[in-house]
Amino acid sequence: MRFEFIADDHVKVKTFLKKHDVSKALLAKIKFSGGNILVNDQPQNAIYLLDIGDKVTIDIPAEPAFENLQAVSRPLQILYEDQHFLVIEKPAGVASIPSVLHSNTMANFVKAYYVENNYENQQVHIVTRLDKDTSGLMLFAKHGYAHARLDKQLQQKTIKKKYFALVKGESLLPDQGDIIAPIARPDDSIITRHVHKSGKYAHTSYETVASYGDGIHLVDIHLLTGRTHQIRVHFSHIGFPLLGDDLYGGSLGDGIDRQALHCHRLEFFHPFKEEMIVLESELPQDFQAVVTHLEKKRV
């Protein structure tokens, strides 16, 4: 895959490319695995000194699939795709990556999709994961360089995800608010998390979209940090666990048997097209059925 840049400084090639998120590891891959560095269409090395206005071209070698990731063919609901990125609607009940407990995962499905379409790059790069029982938008990079560009956005917290959740509690839930509470892993569990002073900073912002009877609310959530189980832990902490989330005290008697959480909006800056990509997702059938039932009861 080829990328071209125009030098804006009198520096070495490697220094210039670093500003474009080309890492030392990627430069090594270009050098030793069949890639090229060209300056004004002539082969050069990474320490060549550029003049302002030089055209710098890199050819990145293709990425073969990881042999230890099994390809599992399943239909995918694709909301966005180009040569760099892929955004898929993840159903509830499907894990993002393989583990001892899960082998039919989104990573397996995406690998099969790449293989079946004979894509040049067949490694699966997950940019944004979702919990197994969370549904919604999931972002993949289609090559390592694209992944690196979005990793930088993750570090800068410029990739924005919003979630709908149904929560239930006995007290008053404000129309909007911020939950700022550190999240840690308890000593007696490798799965759950809890709010604890020893934990890492975590910040969740929300707005209440609708309030129903029995203390149930539909909330629109924006994550400002990305801790494991953050939304589930934070809302349980304030006394409003998610419907269906029995791991954190959520009710199983309100029509949904998985955590009522759906990633409905994704925003990121496309570094190659230099434009914002904004995607929206409708509620899945099980989530929508609960909302429809609650709305009828409210009337």
C-alpha positions in Angstrom: 0.0 0.0 0.0 1.4 3.4 -1.0 1.3 6.7 0.8 2.7 10.0 -0.3 3.6 13.2 1.6 5.2 16.6 0.8 8.1 17.5 3.0 7.6 20.7 5.0 10.9 20.8 6.8 14.6 20.3 6.2 15.0 17.0 8.2 15.8 13.4 7.8 13.2 11.1 6.2 12.6 9.2 9.5 12.1 12.4 11.4 9.6 13.7 8.9 7.7 10.4 8.7 7.5 10.2 12.5 5.3 13.4 12.4 2.9 11.3 10.3 2.9 8.4 12.8 5.3 6.2 10.9 7.0 4.3 13.8 10.5 2.8 13.9 8.8 -0.6 13.7 7.0 0.3 10.5 10.2 1.7 9.0 11.9 -1.6 9.8 9.1 -3.5 8.2 9.4 -1.3 5.1 13.1 -1.9 5.0 13.2 -5.6 5.6 9.9 -7.0 4.4 9.7 -5.7 0.8 8.7 -2.1 1.1 10.2 1.0 -0.3 11.1 4.6 0.6 11.2 7.0 -2.3 12.1 10.7 -2.5 11.0 12.4 -5.6 10.4 8.9 -7.1 14.0 7.8 -6.3 14.9 5.1 -3.7 16.4 6.5 -0.5 17.0 5.4 3.0 15.5 6.7 6.3 18.4 9.0 7.1 18.3 10.9 3.7 18.1 14.6 4.3 14.9 16.2 2.8 14.4 19.6 1.2 11.2 21.4 1.7 8.8 20.4 -1.1 10.3 17.0 -1.7 7.8 14.2 -2.4 8.2 11.4 0.1 6.6 8.0 -0.8 6.4 4.9 1.3 5.3 1.5 0.1 4.1 -0.7 3.0 4.3 -4.5 2.5 1.1 -6.5 2.7 0.1 -8.0 6.0 -0.7 -11.7 5.9 -3.3 -13.1 8.2 -2.4 -14.4 11.7 -2.4 -18.2 11.4 -3.6 -18.7 15.0 -6.8 -16.7 14.4 -9.4 -19.0 12.8 -11.5 -17.6 10.0 -15.2 -18.1 10.8 -17.6 -17.0 8.1 -20.7 -15.1 9.3 -22.7 -12.3 7.7 -21.5 -8.9 8.8 -23.6 -5.7 9.1 -21.2 -3.2 7.7 -22.0 0.5 8.2 -18.8 2.0 6.7 -15.9 0.6 4.7 -13.0 2.0 2.6 -9.4 0.8 2.0 -8.4 1.9 5.5 -11.3 1.4 7.9 -14.2 -0.9 8.6 -17.1 -0.2 11.0 -19.4 -3.1 11.9 -22.6 -3.4 13.9 -21.7 -5.9 16.6 -24.6 -8.0 17.9 -25.0 -8.7 21.6 -23.7 -12.1 22.7 -20.6 -12.0 20.5 -17.2 -11.3 22.0 -14.8 -8.9 20.3 -11.7 -11.1 20.5 -11.0 -14.9 21.0 -10.3 -16.2 24.5 -10.4 -19.5 26.3 -14.2 -19.1 26.6 -14.9 -17.6 23.2 -13.9 -18.6 19.7 -16.7 -17.3 17.5 -15.8 -13.6 17.8 -15.9 -10.5 15.8 -12.2 -10.9 15.1 -12.9 -14.4 13.6 -15.7 -13.1 11.5 -13.7 -10.2 10.1 -10.7 -12.4 9.2 -13.1 -14.6 7.2 -14.5 -11.5 5.5 -10.9 -10.3 4.5 -10.0 -13.8 3.2 -13.2 -14.3 1.3 -12.7 -10.9 -0.4 -9.0 -11.6 -1.1 -7.9 -8.4 0.6 -4.2 -7.5 0.4 -4.0 -6.9 4.1 -5.5 -9.7 6.1 -4.5 -9.0 9.7 -7.4 -7.9 11.9 -6.8 -4.6 13.8 -9.5 -3.8 16.4 -9.5 -0.1 17.3 -12.6 0.0 19.6 -13.8 -3.1 21.5 -17.1 -3.8 23.0 -18.0 -6.2 25.8 -19.6 -9.5 24.8 -23.1 -8.5 25.7 -22.9 -4.9 24.5 -24.2 -4.2 21.0 -23.4 -1.5 18.5 -20.6 0.2 16.5 -17.2 -1.4 16.4 -14.2 0.1 14.5 -11.5 -1.8 12.8 -8.4 -0.6 10.9 -7.6 -2.5 7.7 -3.8 -2.2 8.0 -1.2 -1.5 10.7 -0.5 2.1 9.6 -4.2 3.0 9.8 -4.3 1.4 13.2 -1.3 3.5 14.4 -3.0 6.7 13.2 -6.2 5.9 15.1 -4.2 4.7 18.2 -2.9 8.3 18.4 -6.5 9.6 18.3 -7.4 7.2 21.1 -4.5 8.5 23.2 -5.6 12.1 22.5 -9.3 11.1 23.3 -10.5 12.4 20.0 -12.4 9.3 19.0 -15.9 9.7 20.4 -18.3 7.0 21.3 -21.8 7.4 22.7 -24.0 4.7 24.2 -27.7 4.3 25.0 -28.4 2.4 28.3 -31.4 1.5 30.3 -30.8 2.0 34.0 -32.9 1.4 37.1 -32.7 2.8 40.6 -34.8 3.9 43.5 -33.5 7.5 43.9 -33.7 10.5 41.7 -31.5 10.5 38.6 -30.6 14.0 37.5 -31.4 15.0 33.9 -27.6 15.2 33.2 -24.4 14.6 35.1 -20.9 13.4 35.3 -19.7 10.3 37.2 -16.1 10.8 38.2 -14.8 7.8 40.2 -11.7 5.7 40.0 -12.1 2.1 38.9 -10.0 -0.9 40.1 -10.1 -4.6 39.9 -11.0 -6.2 43.3 -8.5 -8.7 44.8 -11.0 -11.6 44.6 -12.0 -11.4 40.9 -10.4 -11.2 37.5 -13.7 -10.3 35.8 -15.4 -7.6 37.8 -14.4 -4.1 38.6 -15.4 -1.7 41.3 -15.0 1.9 42.3 -12.1 2.2 44.7 -9.6 4.9 45.6 -6.7 2.6 44.3 -8.2 2.6 40.8 -7.5 4.5 37.7 -9.3 7.8 36.9 -12.6 7.3 35.1 -15.1 9.9 33.8 -18.5 9.1 32.4 -20.9 11.9 31.2 -24.6 11.3 30.6 -27.9 12.9 29.7 -31.3 11.4 30.5 -33.3 10.9 27.3 -36.5 9.5 28.8 -37.8 8.5 32.2 -40.3 5.7 32.7 -42.1 4.1 35.6 -40.5 1.9 38.2 -37.3 4.0 38.3 -36.2 3.1 34.8 -34.4 5.7 32.6 -33.0 5.8 29.1 -29.7 7.6 29.2 -27.3 8.8 26.5 -23.7 8.3 27.7 -20.4 9.8 26.6 -17.2 8.1 27.8 -14.3 10.4 28.5 -12.1 7.6 29.6 -12.1 3.9 28.6 -11.8 1.7 31.7 -13.0 -2.0 31.6 -16.8 -2.1 32.4 -16.7 1.6 33.0 -20.4 2.4 32.3 -21.6 -0.6 34.1 -19.5 0.0 37.2 -20.2 3.8 37.3 -24.0 3.5 37.1 -24.1 0.6 39.6 -22.0 2.8 41.9 -24.6 5.6 41.9 -27.4 3.2 42.5 -28.6 2.8 38.9 -27.3 -0.5 37.5 -28.1 -1.4 33.9 -31.1 -3.5 33.2 -30.1 -7.1 32.6 -26.6 -6.6 34.1 -26.8 -9.1 37.0 -23.0 -8.9 37.4 -23.4 -5.4 38.8 -26.8 -5.7 40.4 -29.0 -5.0 37.4 -32.6 -6.3 37.2 -33.4 -9.4 35.2 -37.1 -8.9 35.3 -37.6 -6.0 32.9 -37.6 -7.7 29.6 -33.9 -8.0 28.7 -31.4 -10.6 29.8 -28.1 -8.9 28.8 -26.8 -5.5 29.9 -29.0 -2.9 28.2 -26.1 -1.1 26.6 -25.7 -0.1 22.9 -22.9 1.9 21.2 -25.1 4.1 19.0 -22.7 6.8 17.7 -19.0 6.8 16.6 -17.0 9.8 15.5 -13.4 9.8 14.3 -11.1 11.9 12.1 -10.2 10.1 8.9 -6.4 10.7 8.7 -6.2 9.9 5.0 -9.3 11.6 3.7 -8.8 14.4 6.3 -12.5 14.6 7.2 -14.7 13.6 10.1 -16.5 10.3 9.9 -19.8 10.3 12.0 -21.8 7.1 12.1 -25.1 6.3 13.9 -26.7 2.9 14.8 -30.3 2.0 15.5 -31.2 0.1 18.6 -31.2 -3.7 18.2 -34.5 -5.6 18.4 -34.2 -6.7 22.1 -33.3 -3.3 23.3 -36.0 -1.6 21.2 -38.7 -4.0 22.4 -38.0 -3.0 26.1 -38.1 0.7 25.2 -41.4 0.2 23.2 -42.9 -1.6 26.2 -41.9 1.1 28.6 -43.3 3.8 26.4 -46.6 2.1 26.2 -46.7 1.7 30.0 -45.9 5.4 30.4 -48.9 6.4 28.3 
